[in-house]
Amino acid sequence: GRKMDEEKKMENEAREVRQLNDLWSFVREPCNSIGYGFLHEWFRQDISRFHNATVMPVPSAFNDLEDLSLRDHVGWVWYQRSEFIPARMSKGRTYIRLDSVNYYAKVLDITQFIVFGQKNRITVAINNTLSHHTLPQGDVKATGYQDHIYQRGFMDFFSYSGLLRPVRLLFLPKTHISSQSITADAKGILTFAHSVIGTGYSKVEVTVTDAEGEVEYTSDSFNGTGKISKPHLWWPRNMGKPYLYTLTVRLLSNSSLVDVIRTQFGFRSVSWDHSQILWNGKHFHCQGFGMHEEYEVRGRAFDSVLMTRDLNLVEWTGANCYRTGHYPYSEERMAENDRRGIAVIVETAAEIQNLHMDYIRSTIDRDRNHPSIFMWSLANEPSASIKEANPYFAPLVKLAKSLDPTRPITVVLASSPSSDYVGGLLDVICFNRYYGWYSNIGQLYRIEHDIYNEISMWNKKFSRPIIISEYGAEAIPGMHKDPPFAFTEEYQVEVLKEHHKAFDRLKKEKKLAGEMVWVFADFMTVQDTTRVVGNHKGLFTRQREPKMSAHLIRKRYSSNTSRH
Ligand code: GCB
């Protein structure tokens, strides 16, 4: 298959892109400062001359590159670099695209600020202070000791900060295609919609080509519905091929090209009944993991080496899916899932309803064209056992359904079936549970019974597909003991095995639609008495080497999947 969705590279015969991924000048303000850089207009100065200036690679998190005060920095940091912008670019529009910033940033059409044909200074100010508006949510407290402050995220992962994903200058034609959505189902029905900025065009050409480049469909309108007879379907790996088509939109003025974009997509339908998820009408049992997009030194930064290692290991285990715990992952990864046939649940989260709606809108808007994404998760472990959770989530589910009626909606629950106010709103129930770890640690003998009973209860209450979206135990790599003891690799293996006994029974009884271990690989968290330099529930170490549990899962996932 093609290596990467061309649209994600964003470069083609009508568009130019300049990658800004290397070393930037870097300055931090004192912790918790009010933004001296704005008061003193640092964007007008060469910050590399400041006494505390250093350099920072992009993309990267800044936390693990220097000292303790930078690791735990809370507040403003400044990135800067200079770029020559050729005069010919003044004919178009220039955007700066920051794929991901943790946390605050504004992305702009910077055309009006550029001096074309000259060197231009680009300054990015970032504030990483967590609040109830950020992802993860968190807060900052005074420690009571001198003027020290302490920031803590409410979720179990380290809040890596900085310019975390690629930064690019996009040189687009003055009139250009600004957004698109493509829906294509297993019957060959195709619906597409595009919007355009500017009016300098006279004609539109839409073509759909198959993987060999054969034209299968054409149209002269931005928006439309068409049909392809007998399309090659997009299947998750182990069920078939993840076949991709390409939709090309060309804007023409008389006969000269104004703009063009190409997007890969797949024909496939996801549906569900009272107990199972169906992919193109066939039973799809999802087997995979929760993940994090993070690694040593670079933190949550995009890294194609890491991405490739991770997705190769996903395939090595025989898994067919994962969940993007607990935030949308890089666009590069989404394109790779499509190419490899790895099915994905995309998750977002917030805790203020209006903001939550914005997150849902932007997540669906960014990722909707990916055939590998089969479900949207609107949150992880909200307080679903309080009454207020129902009126909080009802409009969110409604919004997600209206934006995308083709995919099921879930919220990953931690509530129990007897005290839950959210499950009734969802198409698929996902829940996290840690028998043998947070519940009854050391009591391996009861895990099969406890998890079997709970899944049966969810099933009875809701009669819809149930996925256990997290279960597992910590294993410090290399720690062994027989008989098994908490925190050893043996103990982690036994916890998983006991769950599998119940899962196999539930599968036979058609009460389980999927199973996902927490977690794919060890990852960094905040410092805590319950975390030994991070969370060690990984099947793989943080360096992506297998623990005993990875071999167990590989055996299970490779034997349970069937080709057809
Ligand atoms: C959970 C959370 C996940 C944690 C995990 C754990 O339920 O969803 O973010 O890392 O438990 O290991 O405690």
Boltz pocket constraint, residues with backbone or C-beta under 6 A from the ligand:
constraints:
  - pocket:
      binder: B
      contacts: [[A, 155], [A, 156], [A, 325], [A, 326], [A, 380], [A, 381], [A, 432], [A, 470], [A, 518], [A, 535], [A, 537]]
      max_distance: 6.0
